[in-house]
Amino acid sequence: MAHVSIDVEAPPDVVWRVLSDTTAYGEWVVGTKEVVHADEGWPKPGAHLEYALGIGPVSVGDRTFVVEAERPRLLVLRAEFRRLGAAMIRLELEPHGQATHVVMDEAPVEGVVETVHTSISDTALEQRNSVALGRLKALAEARAATEAT
């Protein structure tokens, strides 16, 4: 399992609003080019996003479902990678005064991604997810600053 965390200088509710914003998904999730469909109820359990994932001119369509959501502290997602399998992503938001400690765990649960899972793939996921949390932090902190004015 890939495990990363970051401290965000914004309250959990602000971080949650970024996670709930389907237009922001492609800004913080590494590799996402654009969201092509979002259920109106996102991030309620059962809701899903469909998006183009890729690098440069190469992209594939993938989707992510909400498995569990407890505003503003927990979001569990199932990311399905066409023909490659699926992964579970758990985001926990822990309040620390006016800041938030965000913990992200990701583990392959099905298909090729689970079969070839190794400590090397955990390291690669941790690097990718560290970048994603850095982007989430920047978005949440910018939103918090805007809302404070």
N, C-alpha and C positions, 0 to 999 in steps of 0.2 A: 504494500500500500504506500502511495505517495502522501506525505504529510508535510504541509507548510503552514505558516502563520504570519500575521503582520499586525501591527498596531496602527489604527486609523484615528486621526484627530477629528472625529465626528461621532455624534451619538449613534447608537445602534439603529434608531428609527431612520436616520438619514442614510446609513449604509443599506438598510433594508429597502428604502425607496429606490436606490440605484439597482439593487438586485431585482426589484419588481418592474423596472423600466425596460420593456422589451426593446426599445430603441437604443438603449445603452448596452445591451448584451454583446453586440459586435465590437463595442469599444473596449471592453475589458476581457472578453474571452479570446485567448490567443488562437489565431487561425480562422476565426469567424469572419467571413467577408461581408455577409449581409443576412439579416433576418428576412425570410420571404413569407412567413406566416407566423402569427402569434395568436393563441387563443385569448379571447377577451378576459378570461378569468385568471390569467397568469399573475402570480405564482400559486394558485390554489391547487391542491392535490388533483391529479388527473389532467391538468392543463398541459399543453405542450407548445414548443417552438419548433419551427422548421427553418433551417438556415443553410447557406452555402459555406462550406468549410474547405480551405485550401490555401495554396501559396501560388502567387503569380497567376498565370492563365489556367492552372489546373485547379478544379474544384469538384466537390461531390456534395450531394444533398444529405444532410443528417438531421436528426431531431432529438430533442431533449424533453423528457416528461418530468413533471413535479410529482415526487413520490410522497413527500411529507413537507409541510410548511407550518411553522409556528412563529408568526410575526412577533417581535423583530429579532428572534434568536436562532432559528434553525430553518435551513432549506436543504432538502435532500432531493437530488436529481438523478435521473437515469438517462445517460447520453447513449444514443444508439448510433453506431457507425455502420452504415450500409455494408453488408457482407463481411464486416470485420468483427462484429460482436457488440458488446455494450460495457459501460462502466458506470459505477455508482459514485456520485460526488456528494460529499456532505460538507456544508458550510455552517459553522457555528459562530454566532456573534455574542461575545461576552462583554458586557458593559464594564468600563473602568472610568468612573466619573463621567466626564463629557466625551470620553474616547471609547473606542471599541477594539477589542482584540478579536481578530477574525482567524479562525482555524479552518483549513480546507484539507479534506482527505479524499483521495480518489483511488479506486481499486477496480480493475477489470473484473467482470462478473460472468461474461459469456463470450463464446466464439473464439476467433483467432487471437484477439487481444488478451484473453485469459490464458489460452494455451501457451503462448510465447512469453508470458509475463515473467520477468526476472528482476533482480535487483538493479540491473542496468536500466531497464524500462522504468523502474521507480525513480531512479535518479533523473532521467529525462523528463518524466512527468513532474517531478518536484521543481526542476528548472523552469518548465513551461508554466506551472501553476504559480511560482514565485513572481513571474512576470505578470500573470493575470491578476494576482492580488495587488501588485504594485499599481496596475491600471485602475483596479477597483478603488484603491486608496485615493488616488489622484481625483477620480470622479466624485467620490463621496466628500473629500475635503473641499473641493471646489463648490460642490452643491451646498455644503454646510456654510461656507464663507458667503455665498450668494444669499442664502436664506437669513443670515445674520444681519445683512444690511438692509 
